[in-house]
Amino acid sequence: MSTAPSATEQFDDQASKRLESIYLTPDVVEQREKVLALLAPRVGEHALDIGCGPGLTTESLALAVGAGGHVLGVDIAEPMLAIAKQRCASLPQVSLGMADVTALPYEDARFDCALASQVYEYVEQIDTALKELARVIKPGGRAVLVDTDWESAVWASHDDVRMRKILETWNEHIPHPQLPRSLKRRMEQAGFIKVRVEVVPLLNLAYDPQTYSVGMMDMLGSFVAGRRSLSADDVAAWKEDARAIGAENNYFFSLNRYVFTGERAV
């Protein structure tokens, strides 16, 4: 049994607003555009946005399917849904609500396509959730899932031991920190075919608050402090080290997003 805190526990008001700001950084905007292009939503389609968060993807999906389509965005964190509702208030083709991905309250074959970014790695009963996803997608419909293996992270540091310990501790925030390694097989077992895998890297070469990595430092630091003998002072020293490396013009961060596309078997 995983000891990772639930997504509901992790995404309170403050964390939800912090994540929204990270999702608005140019590098994450670019990533989101690439993922949406792989899903290729069409005018008039019914789309499911799983773990919609602050509604950025929901908004983009709604604009793609148009007034004749429909987008249902679901999340389990009320603060996230509150932000999404505000963002999508002017889009009548959007509905938002809470839903458990292991027991989706929707009829079979309801959606033409579905997207989930950084969602299933948080789900303890991953195989049950993937079967539910397949159930609500129409035969021949598409799904795009994005997940991260944080062991793919490369982060410049003057203290590699501390950096490695921080990243290893951060892995504890989710029950499936290496989900991409088994997700293709799991999707196929759940009823998806033609599953393809692509890599969308995040690369930051400067210490800049308007990047994913610098934006994530507070979130990582808040989680790891007090775990595995990492103190608040250790976290502060790590952050200061990152700033110093940036001042040396030697900042480097890279992380792989793994994007899985598949079709619901007919």
C-alpha positions in Angstrom: 0.0 0.0 0.0 1.3 3.4 -1.0 2.1 6.0 1.7 1.8 8.9 -0.7 -0.6 11.6 0.4 -3.8 11.8 -1.7 -4.2 14.3 -4.5 -7.0 15.9 -2.5 -4.5 16.5 0.4 -1.8 17.8 -1.9 -3.9 20.4 -3.8 -5.4 22.8 -1.3 -6.1 26.5 -2.3 -2.5 27.6 -2.0 -1.1 24.6 -3.9 -3.8 24.9 -6.6 -2.9 28.5 -7.3 0.8 27.7 -7.3 0.3 25.0 -9.8 -1.8 27.2 -12.0 1.0 29.7 -12.2 3.4 26.9 -13.1 1.1 25.7 -15.9 1.1 29.2 -17.3 4.9 29.3 -17.8 5.9 29.3 -21.5 7.6 25.9 -21.4 4.5 24.2 -19.9 2.2 26.1 -22.4 4.3 24.7 -25.2 4.1 21.2 -23.8 0.3 21.5 -23.5 0.0 22.6 -27.1 2.0 19.5 -28.2 -0.1 17.2 -26.2 -3.4 18.7 -27.6 -2.0 18.3 -31.1 -1.6 14.6 -30.5 -5.2 14.3 -29.3 -6.4 16.3 -32.3 -9.9 17.3 -30.9 -12.4 17.9 -33.7 -15.4 20.2 -34.0 -18.5 18.7 -32.5 -16.8 16.1 -30.4 -17.5 15.2 -26.8 -14.3 15.2 -24.8 -13.3 14.2 -21.3 -10.6 16.1 -19.5 -9.5 14.0 -16.5 -7.8 15.8 -13.7 -8.7 19.1 -15.3 -6.9 21.1 -12.6 -7.2 24.8 -13.2 -9.0 24.3 -16.5 -6.3 25.3 -19.0 -6.6 22.2 -21.1 -10.4 22.2 -20.6 -10.5 25.7 -22.1 -8.4 24.7 -25.1 -10.5 21.6 -25.7 -13.7 23.6 -25.6 -12.4 26.1 -28.2 -11.4 23.1 -30.4 -14.7 21.3 -30.3 -16.7 24.5 -30.6 -20.2 25.4 -29.6 -21.6 22.2 -31.1 -19.3 20.0 -29.0 -19.0 19.4 -25.3 -16.1 19.1 -22.8 -16.5 17.6 -19.4 -13.7 18.4 -17.0 -13.4 16.4 -13.8 -11.1 16.7 -10.8 -11.1 15.5 -7.1 -9.7 18.8 -5.7 -12.4 21.4 -5.1 -9.9 24.3 -5.2 -8.8 23.2 -8.7 -12.4 23.0 -9.9 -13.1 26.5 -8.5 -10.3 27.9 -10.7 -11.4 25.9 -13.7 -15.0 27.1 -13.3 -13.9 30.7 -13.3 -11.6 30.2 -16.3 -14.3 28.5 -18.4 -17.3 30.5 -17.2 -17.9 32.0 -20.7 -17.8 28.6 -22.4 -21.3 27.0 -22.4 -19.9 23.8 -24.0 -18.0 23.1 -20.7 -19.2 21.2 -17.7 -17.1 20.7 -14.6 -17.5 18.4 -11.7 -15.9 16.0 -9.2 -15.4 12.4 -10.1 -13.4 9.4 -9.0 -11.5 8.0 -12.0 -11.8 4.4 -10.6 -15.6 4.7 -10.8 -16.6 7.3 -13.4 -20.3 8.2 -13.1 -20.9 8.2 -16.9 -22.5 5.8 -19.3 -20.5 3.5 -21.6 -19.1 4.9 -24.8 -20.0 8.5 -24.0 -16.9 10.3 -25.2 -15.1 10.7 -28.5 -11.8 11.4 -26.9 -10.2 11.9 -23.5 -7.1 13.5 -22.1 -5.3 13.1 -18.7 -2.1 14.9 -17.9 -0.2 14.0 -14.8 -3.2 12.2 -13.4 -2.8 8.4 -13.3 0.5 8.4 -11.4 -1.6 9.7 -8.5 -4.1 6.9 -8.7 -3.5 3.9 -6.4 -5.9 1.5 -8.3 -4.4 2.4 -11.7 -5.6 -0.7 -13.6 -9.2 -0.2 -12.4 -9.0 3.5 -13.5 -7.7 2.6 -17.0 -10.5 0.1 -17.5 -13.0 2.8 -16.5 -11.4 5.2 -19.0 -11.8 2.6 -21.8 -15.4 2.0 -20.8 -16.5 5.6 -21.2 -14.8 6.1 -24.6 -16.5 5.2 -27.8 -15.1 2.3 -29.8 -12.4 3.8 -32.1 -12.2 6.9 -29.8 -8.9 8.3 -28.7 -7.1 8.8 -25.4 -4.0 10.7 -24.6 -2.3 10.2 -21.2 0.7 12.2 -20.0 2.8 11.0 -17.1 6.3 11.6 -15.7 9.1 9.4 -14.4 11.0 11.8 -12.2 14.1 9.5 -12.5 14.4 11.2 -15.9 15.2 14.5 -14.2 18.6 16.1 -14.7 19.1 19.1 -12.4 22.4 20.9 -12.0 23.6 21.2 -8.5 26.8 21.8 -6.5 25.7 19.1 -4.1 24.7 16.0 -6.1 24.0 13.9 -3.1 21.5 16.4 -1.7 20.0 16.8 -5.2 19.5 13.1 -5.6 18.0 12.8 -2.1 15.5 15.6 -2.8 14.4 13.9 -6.1 14.2 10.5 -4.5 12.1 11.9 -1.6 9.8 13.8 -4.1 9.0 10.4 -5.7 7.1 9.6 -2.5 4.4 12.2 -3.4 2.7 9.7 -5.8 1.9 6.0 -5.6 3.3 5.3 -9.1 6.5 7.4 -9.6 7.7 5.3 -12.5 4.3 4.7 -14.2 5.5 5.4 -17.7 7.6 2.2 -17.6 4.4 0.1 -17.5 1.7 2.3 -18.9 1.7 1.0 -22.4 1.1 -2.5 -21.3 -1.5 -1.4 -18.8 -3.4 0.6 -21.4 -3.4 -2.4 -23.8 -4.7 -4.7 -21.0 -7.5 -2.1 -20.3 -8.8 -2.2 -23.9 -6.7 0.3 -25.9 -5.0 -0.5 -29.2 -2.4 1.2 -31.4 -0.8 2.6 -28.3 2.1 4.9 -29.2 4.6 6.6 -26.9 6.3 9.9 -27.4 8.6 12.0 -25.3 8.0 15.7 -24.7 11.0 17.1 -22.8 11.0 20.1 -20.6 14.3 21.9 -20.8 15.3 25.0 -18.7 18.7 26.6 -19.3 18.3 29.6 -17.0 17.2 30.3 -13.5 13.9 32.0 -14.3 10.7 32.1 -12.2 8.8 31.9 -15.5 10.0 28.3 -16.0 8.6 25.0 -14.9 11.6 23.9 -12.8 12.0 27.1 -10.8 8.2 27.3 -10.3 8.2 23.8 -9.0 10.9 24.4 -6.4 8.5 25.6 -3.7 6.2 22.6 -4.3 9.1 20.1 -4.1 10.6 21.9 -1.1 7.3 21.9 0.8 6.9 18.2 0.3 10.4 17.0 1.0 11.1 19.1 4.1 10.8 16.8 7.1 11.1 13.6 5.1 14.2 11.3 4.9 16.0 13.6 7.3 15.8 16.6 4.9 15.3 19.7 6.9 13.9 23.1 6.0 17.5 24.4 6.1 18.5 21.7 3.5 15.7 22.8 1.2 16.7 26.5 1.6 20.3 25.6 0.8 19.2 23.7 -2.3 17.1 26.7 -3.5 20.0 29.1 -2.9 22.4 26.8 -4.7 20.0 26.8 -7.8 20.0 30.6 -7.7 23.8 30.6 -7.5 24.1 28.2 -10.5 21.8 30.5 -12.4 24.0 33.5 -11.6 27.0 31.5 -12.9 25.1 31.0 -16.2 25.2 27.3 -15.7 21.6 26.4 -14.8 20.3 23.2 -16.3 17.1 21.3 -15.8 15.6 18.6 -18.0 12.6 16.3 -17.4 10.8 13.9 -19.7 7.0 13.9 -20.1 5.9 10.6 -21.6 2.8 10.9 -23.8 0.8 7.8 -24.5 -1.8 7.8 -27.3 -4.2 5.0 -28.0 -7.6 4.0 -29.5 -10.4 2.2 -27.8 -10.7 -1.2 -29.3 -13.8 -1.7 -31.5 
